[in-house]
Amino acid sequence: MKTTWLASLLVTIFWGAVLGLVVTYLGGAMVEALTATPIVREPLKAMAAGIILAVMSGLLVTTHH
């Protein structure tokens, strides 16, 4: 059971990082296209935010089920 928990945590961290990057780059591209102002993208901060949100949402789902 412990390996399943660890595997799901690692998958959550990985996809959180990927989604953080995707949202940052797509959102930045949309904002640049709409407002014509360059945006400084920070991939490490985006990955960290994505991981934190993914883990927090996973904990929320786990505690409510």
C-alpha positions in Angstrom: 0.0 0.0 0.0 2.9 2.4 0.8 4.3 2.0 -2.7 1.0 2.9 -4.3 0.9 6.0 -2.2 4.4 7.0 -3.1 3.8 6.3 -6.8 0.7 8.4 -6.8 2.6 11.2 -5.0 5.4 11.1 -7.6 2.9 11.2 -10.5 1.0 14.1 -8.9 4.3 16.0 -8.5 5.3 15.3 -12.1 1.9 16.3 -13.6 1.8 19.4 -11.3 5.1 20.5 -12.7 4.1 19.9 -16.3 0.7 21.7 -15.9 2.4 24.6 -14.1 4.8 25.0 -17.1 2.0 24.6 -19.7 -0.2 27.2 -18.0 2.7 29.6 -17.6 3.7 29.4 -21.3 0.2 29.3 -22.8 -1.1 32.0 -20.4 2.0 34.2 -21.1 1.6 33.8 -24.8 -2.1 34.7 -24.7 -1.4 37.8 -22.5 1.4 38.9 -24.9 -0.9 38.4 -27.9 -3.7 40.4 -26.3 -1.8 43.2 -24.7 1.4 43.4 -26.8 3.5 43.5 -23.6 6.4 41.1 -23.1 6.1 38.8 -20.1 9.0 37.4 -18.1 8.4 33.7 -17.7 9.8 31.9 -14.7 9.6 28.2 -15.2 10.9 27.2 -11.8 8.3 29.2 -10.0 5.6 27.9 -12.3 6.6 24.3 -11.6 6.7 24.9 -7.9 3.3 26.5 -7.9 1.9 23.7 -10.0 3.3 21.0 -7.7 2.0 22.8 -4.6 -1.5 23.1 -6.1 -1.5 19.5 -7.3 -0.4 18.1 -3.9 -2.8 20.3 -2.0 -5.7 19.3 -4.2 -4.7 15.6 -3.9 -4.7 16.0 -0.1 -8.1 17.7 -0.2 -9.6 14.9 -2.2 -8.0 12.2 0.0 -9.2 13.8 3.3 -12.8 14.2 2.0 -13.2 10.6 0.7 
